[in-house]
Amino acid sequence: MIFYIKDLNKKVRQKIESIRSPYTYKIIDFIFKKPIFYPTELSKEIKTNRVTVLRLVRKLQEIGVVSSHILHNKKRKVYIFKELIDILK
């Protein structure tokens, strides 16, 4: 399992090279620790504003790293790093 996680980490880091931001690697470290997250949690972790976090998470969605899901109350989106969750199952 560790081999698969390391391989996934390498693959994700290669995918994000196109995203130009000082926060990119901090986000990757965060989603490997917490593969299901809210933008507010990520914002606190990397110490930046919500707008920046949402922009970066949207870019991660575009390249297929995370996906978003609307919860039953339809007010909050949760983001999921499905590839890591699949490895951990």
C-alpha atoms as a printed R data frame, in Angstrom:
   type eleno elety resid chain resno       x      y       z
1  ATOM     1    CA   MET     A     1   0.000  0.000   0.000
2  ATOM     2    CA   ILE     A     2   2.828  2.421   0.820
3  ATOM     3    CA   PHE     A     3   4.256  1.940  -2.665
4  ATOM     4    CA   TYR     A     4   0.910  2.926  -4.216
5  ATOM     5    CA   ILE     A     5   0.626  6.029  -2.040
6  ATOM     6    CA   LYS     A     6   4.164  7.137  -2.903
7  ATOM     7    CA   ASP     A     7   3.466  6.517  -6.578
8  ATOM     8    CA   LEU     A     8   0.243  8.547  -6.357
9  ATOM     9    CA   ASN     A     9   2.087 11.386  -4.623
10 ATOM    10    CA   LYS     A    10   4.655 11.479  -7.423
11 ATOM    11    CA   LYS     A    11   1.933 11.381 -10.083
12 ATOM    12    CA   VAL     A    12  -0.043 14.220  -8.463
13 ATOM    13    CA   ARG     A    13   3.065 16.381  -8.080
14 ATOM    14    CA   GLN     A    14   3.769 15.919 -11.795
15 ATOM    15    CA   LYS     A    15   0.184 16.862 -12.677
16 ATOM    16    CA   ILE     A    16   0.288 20.083 -10.661
17 ATOM    17    CA   GLU     A    17   3.436 21.460 -12.256
18 ATOM    18    CA   SER     A    18   1.228 23.580 -14.503
19 ATOM    19    CA   ILE     A    19  -0.352 25.350 -11.524
20 ATOM    20    CA   ARG     A    20   1.716 28.391 -10.634
21 ATOM    21    CA   SER     A    21   1.184 29.112  -6.957
22 ATOM    22    CA   PRO     A    22   3.302 29.160  -3.806
23 ATOM    23    CA   TYR     A    23   0.535 27.148  -2.106
24 ATOM    24    CA   THR     A    24   0.377 24.212  -4.510
25 ATOM    25    CA   TYR     A    25   2.678 21.839  -2.644
26 ATOM    26    CA   LYS     A    26   1.121 22.772   0.689
27 ATOM    27    CA   ILE     A    27  -2.254 21.774  -0.746
28 ATOM    28    CA   ILE     A    28  -0.899 18.440  -1.954
29 ATOM    29    CA   ASP     A    29   0.558 17.732   1.480
30 ATOM    30    CA   PHE     A    30  -2.790 18.637   3.028
31 ATOM    31    CA   ILE     A    31  -4.931 16.405   0.779
32 ATOM    32    CA   PHE     A    32  -2.674 13.440   1.461
33 ATOM    33    CA   LYS     A    33  -3.310 13.979   5.188
34 ATOM    34    CA   LYS     A    34  -7.007 14.756   4.790
35 ATOM    35    CA   PRO     A    35  -8.448 13.410   1.506
36 ATOM    36    CA   ILE     A    36 -11.978 14.633   2.300
37 ATOM    37    CA   PHE     A    37 -12.024 18.323   3.143
38 ATOM    38    CA   TYR     A    38 -13.867 21.621   3.126
39 ATOM    39    CA   PRO     A    39 -12.284 24.755   1.657
40 ATOM    40    CA   THR     A    40 -12.361 26.440   5.071
41 ATOM    41    CA   GLU     A    41 -10.170 23.668   6.520
42 ATOM    42    CA   LEU     A    42  -7.686 24.021   3.694
43 ATOM    43    CA   SER     A    43  -7.670 27.801   4.012
44 ATOM    44    CA   LYS     A    44  -6.755 27.549   7.698
45 ATOM    45    CA   GLU     A    45  -4.091 24.934   7.044
46 ATOM    46    CA   ILE     A    46  -2.228 26.831   4.334
47 ATOM    47    CA   LYS     A    47  -2.961 30.239   5.847
48 ATOM    48    CA   THR     A    48  -4.523 31.973   2.888
49 ATOM    49    CA   ASN     A    49  -7.902 33.391   2.016
50 ATOM    50    CA   ARG     A    50 -10.893 31.396   0.844
51 ATOM    51    CA   VAL     A    51 -10.917 32.928  -2.655
52 ATOM    52    CA   THR     A    52  -7.365 31.738  -3.317
53 ATOM    53    CA   VAL     A    53  -8.177 28.288  -1.969
54 ATOM    54    CA   LEU     A    54 -11.274 27.970  -4.148
55 ATOM    55    CA   ARG     A    55  -9.326 29.041  -7.232
56 ATOM    56    CA   LEU     A    56  -6.600 26.481  -6.563
57 ATOM    57    CA   VAL     A    57  -9.052 23.693  -5.734
58 ATOM    58    CA   ARG     A    58 -10.915 24.449  -8.977
59 ATOM    59    CA   LYS     A    59  -7.633 23.993 -10.847
60 ATOM    60    CA   LEU     A    60  -7.078 20.691  -9.058
61 ATOM    61    CA   GLN     A    61 -10.549 19.638 -10.200
62 ATOM    62    CA   GLU     A    62  -9.760 20.590 -13.789
63 ATOM    63    CA   ILE     A    63  -6.686 18.351 -13.849
64 ATOM    64    CA   GLY     A    64  -8.554 15.510 -12.148
65 ATOM    65    CA   VAL     A    65  -6.910 15.455  -8.721
66 ATOM    66    CA   VAL     A    66 -10.000 16.198  -6.607
67 ATOM    67    CA   SER     A    67 -13.738 16.181  -7.170
68 ATOM    68    CA   SER     A    68 -16.481 18.131  -5.451
69 ATOM    69    CA   HIS     A    69 -19.689 16.872  -3.926
70 ATOM    70    CA   ILE     A    70 -22.591 18.880  -2.598
71 ATOM    71    CA   LEU     A    71 -23.841 17.682   0.744
72 ATOM    72    CA   HIS     A    72 -27.489 16.997   1.486
73 ATOM    73    CA   ASN     A    73 -28.065 20.525   2.801
74 ATOM    74    CA   LYS     A    74 -26.864 21.913  -0.573
75 ATOM    75    CA   LYS     A    75 -24.967 24.737   1.091
76 ATOM    76    CA   ARG     A    76 -21.489 23.284   1.423
77 ATOM    77    CA   LYS     A    77 -19.240 21.521  -1.013
78 ATOM    78    CA   VAL     A    78 -16.896 18.879   0.184
79 ATOM    79    CA   TYR     A    79 -13.849 17.990  -1.883
80 ATOM    80    CA   ILE     A    80 -12.591 14.448  -2.248
81 ATOM    81    CA   PHE     A    81  -9.232 13.049  -3.273
82 ATOM    82    CA   LYS     A    82 -10.762  9.817  -4.529
83 ATOM    83    CA   GLU     A    83  -7.594  8.149  -5.790
84 ATOM    84    CA   LEU     A    84  -6.104  8.138  -2.294
85 ATOM    85    CA   ILE     A    85  -9.340  6.926  -0.724
86 ATOM    86    CA   ASP     A    86  -9.484  4.068  -3.231
87 ATOM    87    CA   ILE     A    87  -5.969  2.985  -2.224
88 ATOM    88    CA   LEU     A    88  -6.859  3.102   1.457
89 ATOM    89    CA   LYS     A    89 -10.003  0.968   1.092
